[in-house]
Amino acid sequence: MKITVPPALAGRVVRPGSPEYRLLRSTYTRVHSPAAVIVVRTPEEVRAALSVVHDTGLPLAVRSGGHSLSGRSSNDGGIVIDLSGLPRVDVVDRAARLVRIEAGARWGRVARTLAEHGLALSSGDHGNVGVGGLATAGGIGWLVRKFGLTIDRLRAAEVVLADGTITTLDAERDPELFWGLRGAGGTLAIVTAFVFEAVEITRVAVAQLQIEVSDARSSLVAWDEYLRTASRELTATMTLFGGRRGTAIAQLTAVYAGDDPPTASRVFRPLGDLGPVRDSTAQLMPYRALVPVAHEHPNVGQQDSFVRNGFVDKLDDEVERRVFGLAATPGLLVQIRALGGAIGDVDEDATAFAHRHQSAMIVGAVWGAGNVVTLDESIAPLARRFTGAYVNFDADGDRAIADLAFPPATRRRLADLKQRVDPHGLFPGYSV
């Protein structure tokens, strides 16, 4: 199909055969072949790019950084609107801690810029992740138990709607759409810039532990019981590697949101009681070192991974057995991420991210499309205990994950909102 480009996009369209196409066609996890990638620099160029999508009728994908585990930030044969030309990070009001971040920025750049002002934002856990994809879906990062989800710090958003309208939203200007952007924004509009209220933090304490865990010791139950009552300054993840059924090697990363080493040490200490410790380190570091600019790289489909996830209300004996069973599956990796803390300070109906009471997120991952069936079959017994899910940690974005991620009342509200702002389904996303 011939794609006619309006004058406003002259020089902004990358097609197959262009030297830049190899670096723009794909995501972190998938190799794709879009008909064109439009690299935009302004909201007006986003509007012009949407006119191309309207005129051609081709499928649309919107990309902020391309780190998408689902691969939804590119496509085959369609149009990709690439927001990497919108990378600015500005502190607009230091006294109020308000920062304006364009959707194409990467979190490593955000952390570095904010650190110069003694500020930070809890974001993803990798500096290469784009701001837009994370800040419209949730944001479960290294400071989440202390400061909440990334969306919980959002105060305003500059967006382009499906009909080309450019507008700014907040709690007073279209509060319903502002509600939807915080958790399901990718299916409602294109956000070009965010205004966040950052937090005062410069350094964090980080512990890394390698521990032998087992259900005989109730290691995972003990982990959950501790994290549910621990200081909010503590956020932690546990990654399980292989082992026999009922045992595994756990790699723990624990972050204490503060720069008091004695207190951090006391908070970290119970984690070492989960099982025999093989190795451990702890250090004080700038927050920007957790999500460094050095993480940045082109996304060329190099990480052929597929993931599933779900939230659990608590890790009891039954969930623990099923997690160990999942970890025993050859070629499958399991991660447990602590939730709770400040996440639960926000009412469940205050944002489209409605799951606020669960204690942990469990993620299963495999490499290679041929192993997806194994992943789904292995996680099925555990999935019966899932009471929610995170859309950014799922490989497909099918109806099943939408039903889990958005409770019925949230889905109905999103469906009404979708009908108002995008009645023709221009923006792809989860079926709500």
N, C-alpha and C positions, 0 to 999 in steps of 0.2 A: 504494500500500500504506500502511495506517495503521501508524505507528511509535509504539509505546507506550514512553514514557520512564519509567524508574524514578525514585523520589523523589530519589535521590542525584544525579541529573543535572538537577534542576529549574533552569531558567534557563541551561543550558549548551548547548542544542541550537539550532542556527541552520538554518532551513528556507527553501526558496524563498519569496520574498516578504518575508522579514525584511530590515530596513535593512542589516544586516551581511553579508548573503549575497553581495552583489556583490564584497566584498573577501575572501571566504573560499572561494568556489566553485572557484577556479582555481589553477594553478601559474604559475611564471615563464614557461613556454613553451607552455602549453596552456590553453584555455578549457574548463571542464567544468561539468556540471550534476548534482552529487550530490543524492540525496534528502534528506540531512541532514549537517551538519557539527557534530560534538560537540567543543566546546572544553574540554579537561580541565585540571584544576589539581593533581591528586594521583594517585598510583598506584591508590588506591581508585576514583577516578572513571574511570580507564582500565579497571579491571576491570568497572565498571558499563557502560561503553560497549561492551565486548566482549560483555556479555550481550545488548545490543540487537542486535549483529551475529548472535549465535547465534540469537536469537529470530526475526529477520526473514529470515535466510538471504541477505541482500543482500551484494554485493561490498564488500570492505573496502579502504580506502587509509589509510595512516598518514603524517602530515605533521609534520615538525619545523619547517622554514622555508618550504618550498614552492618552493625554487630548483631543484628537480629538473629536469635536462635531459631526462629520459625522460618527465616528466609523470606518473610513477607515484604521486605524493603527492596525487592527487585521482582522481575517476572520474565516470562518468555513471550516475545512478540508484542509486548505492550509498551507503555510509556512509563518511565521512571522520572519523577520529579526529585532531583537531588538537592538537598538543602545545605550542602557543604560550603556554598558561597555565602552563607550566613553564619559566620563563626564568632561574632563579637561577644565579649564579656566585659561589662561595665558596672562599676559601683556607682549607683546614681544618688544614693543618700546614705553616707557612712553612719550618721547618727541613728538612722532608722534601720540600718543594716539591709537596705533594699538594693538588690542587684538585678540588672537586666542582662539576660543571656539569650543569645539567638539560638535557634533550634539546631543549626548545623555545627555548633561547637562540640568539642569532645570534652568529657569530664576531666581528663588530665589537664587540659588548658584551663578549665574552670577552677580546679583546685589550686593550680599555680597562681593564677591571677588573684583569686580571693585571699590566698595566703599572704600576699603583699599588703593586705589591709587587715590582717588578723582575723579573717573570716573563713568560713567553710560551709559547705552544704553536704548533707548525707546524700549520696548518689548511688551509682552502681559500684561494683567492686573491681572495675577495670578501666584504666584511663582512656582506652580506645572507644568506649561506648559513647554514642551520640546522645546529646541532651534531649532531643525531641522525642525519640522513641521511648526513652525511659520516663521522662517527665510527663507523659500523657497516660502511662499505664500504671504507675505506682511508685517504684523506686525503693527496693529493699537493699539497703547498703550497709556499710560498716558502722554507721552511727544510728541505725534505725531504732534501737530500743531507747536511746536517749532523746533523739530529736524527731522521731516519727518518719513516715514515708517522705520521699521527695515531694510528692504532690501536696503533702500537708503544709509545706512551706510556701506554696504558690499563692501569690496575691493578685496577679493579673496575667492575662495572656493576650497577645496580638495574633489574630487569626485571619485566614482567608477562607471564606465559606464556599460551598459548592457552586453557588451562583456568581462567584467572583467578588462578593462583598468583602471589603477589608475593614475590620473593626477590632476594638479592644474590649475584652470581657473581664469582669471581676464579680465580686459578690453582690454588687448593686446593678451593674450593667449586664443584663441577661444572666441572672443567677442560675437559671436552669441549665443553660449551655455550659456555664462555668462549672457546675456540678458534674456534668457529663464528661467534660475534658479531663477531669481528675479521676482517671481510671479506665476510660474508654475513648480517649480523645482521638486516637488514630482512625476511628471509623466515623467521626463527626465533622472534622475540619482539618485544615493544615495550620498548625501553630507555627508562626515564624519567629516569635520571641516570647520569653517568659520573664515575669518579674517575681523574684523570690525574696523572702525575708531570710537572710542568712543567719548563721549562729556564730557566737564568739568562741572560737577554738583554733588553736594553732598546732598543738602537739598532742599525740595520743601514745599510749603504751600498747605494744603489740606482742603477744606471746604465740609461739608456734610449738605444738606438742605432738609427738607421735606416740600413740598409746595402743596397747593390746586391749580390745574390748570384747565382751562376751555377754550372752544372755544369762549365763550362770551367775554373773556378778550384777545383773540388772544394770549394765553400764549405761544404756540409752535411757532407761527410766530415771536413773540417778541424774543424768545430764539434764533431762527435761525438768525434773523437780527442782534442780538448782537454778536453771536459767529462768524458770517462772517466778522465782522469788529473789533472784540476785539483784544487785545494784543495777539501775538502769544504764549506768555508764558502760556496762558490759554488753557487747554484741559478739556472737560467736557462730562459727560454722564447723561442722564435722564432716569430713569426707571419708567414706569407708572403702577400703581396697580389699577385694577378694576374701580369701580365707575359707574355712569350712563353715557349714551351716551352724549358726550360733556363735561364731567368732569372726573377728575381722581386725585389720589394722586401721586405726583411725588417725587421720591427720587433722588436728584441730588448729584453727586460727581464731584467736580471741583478741578483741580490740577493746581497750578501756578508754572512754572518751574523757581524758584528762591527762595532766602531766605530773601527777603525784606518784612516783614509783612505789613507795611503801604501800599506799592504798591499793594501787593496781596489783601489786604482788599478792595482797590478801584476797583480792577478788579473784585472781587467777588460780589460787592455791587449790580450791576444791576440784578443779578440772583434772588435776593430777591424781586425784583419788579414784578416777573412773576405771583404772586398770594399770598394769605394769607400764611404766613410762620408758620408752626406748630412747627418746631424744627430746630435748626441750631447749628453747631459746626465748629470751624476752629482751625488748629494747624500747627505748623512748624515741619517737621519730616525728617529724612534721606530718600532718595529715596528708599533705600533697604527695608524700612518698608512698602512700598506700595506692594511689591512683595516678602514677606519674605520667608525664608527657611521653616518656620513653616507651609507654605501651602502644603509642600510635603506630599504625601500619595500614597499608592498603588492604581492603577486604576482597580477596579473590577466590573465595570458596574453599579456603585452605583447611577449615575445621569441619569435616563432614560428619557432624554429630547430630543426634536426634534426642530430644528430651521430653519427659513427661514430669508433671509435678502435682502435688496436692497439699493442702493444709490439713493438719490434724489438731483436734482440740487439746489433746495431751498424748504423750508417749507412754502408754500403759504397757503391761506385759504382752498383750496380744499384738499391739502395733510393733513392739520391739521384736518379737519373733518374726513378724512378716518383713520387717526391715532387714534383719539378718538373712532371711531367706532370699530377699532380693539381692543383697550384696554378694551372696554365694553364687549367683548366676555368672558363668564365665563371660568375660568381655563387657560386663556392665558395671558402671560406677554409680555410687549412691552418695548423695550429700544431704545433710540435715542442716537447716538454717534456723536459728532462733528468731522467734517473733516476740510479741508481747511488748511490755513497757509502754512507751509513748504511742505506739500504734493504737492501743486501746483507749487513748484519751479522746479520740475523735469518734463522734456518733456514727453508727453504721450506715445511716442514710444521709450523711453529710457530703459524701463523695460517691462516685460510681464504683470506687474500690470499697466494697461493702464488708469485707471480712476483717474484722477488728479484734476478735476474741481468741483466735487460735494461738497455740504456743509454738508451733513449728511448721516449717515447709519442708517437705521431703521431695527430692529431685532424683530421678533415675535417668541415666544417659548411656547411649551406645554410639558406636562409630560405624558408619556405613548403612545405607538404606536397607541392605539385606538383613540387618539385625533388628529392625523396627518391630517385626512380629514378635521376636523374642522379648523385647522390652515390654510390649503391651501385655503379652501373656504372663510375664513375670511380675509385673506391677499390679495386675488385676486383683489378686487377693488383698493387697494393701489398699488399693483404691476404694474398696468398700468402706473404709474408715475415713476417706477424705470428706471434709466438710467445706471445702473451698479450693481455689487454685489461682495461680498468677499467670495472666495471659502472656507475659514476656518469657516464661520458661516452659513453653510448649512448642513442639515442632510443627504442628499442622494448623492450629487455629480452627478446628472443626467444631461442629455443634456440641460435642461432648465437653470440650473445654469451656465453651461459652456457658453451658448450663451450670458447670461447676464454679466458674469464675464470677458469674453474675446471678445472684439469687432471683427468684421469680419477680419480686416487686421491683428490683433494679432493672431486670430485663424489660418489664412492661414500661417503665419510665424511659429507658433508653430507646425502646421502639417508637414511642411517641415523639421523642426528641429527634430521632433519626428521620422520621417522616416529615418533621418540620424543616430541618436544616439541610437534609440530603435525600429528598423523596425519591430520586432516581438511582440511588445507590452508587454514586460516583466514587466515593471513598471505600476502599476495600476494608475488611475487618471481620471481626467475629460476628457470627449471626446472633443478633440480639432480639 
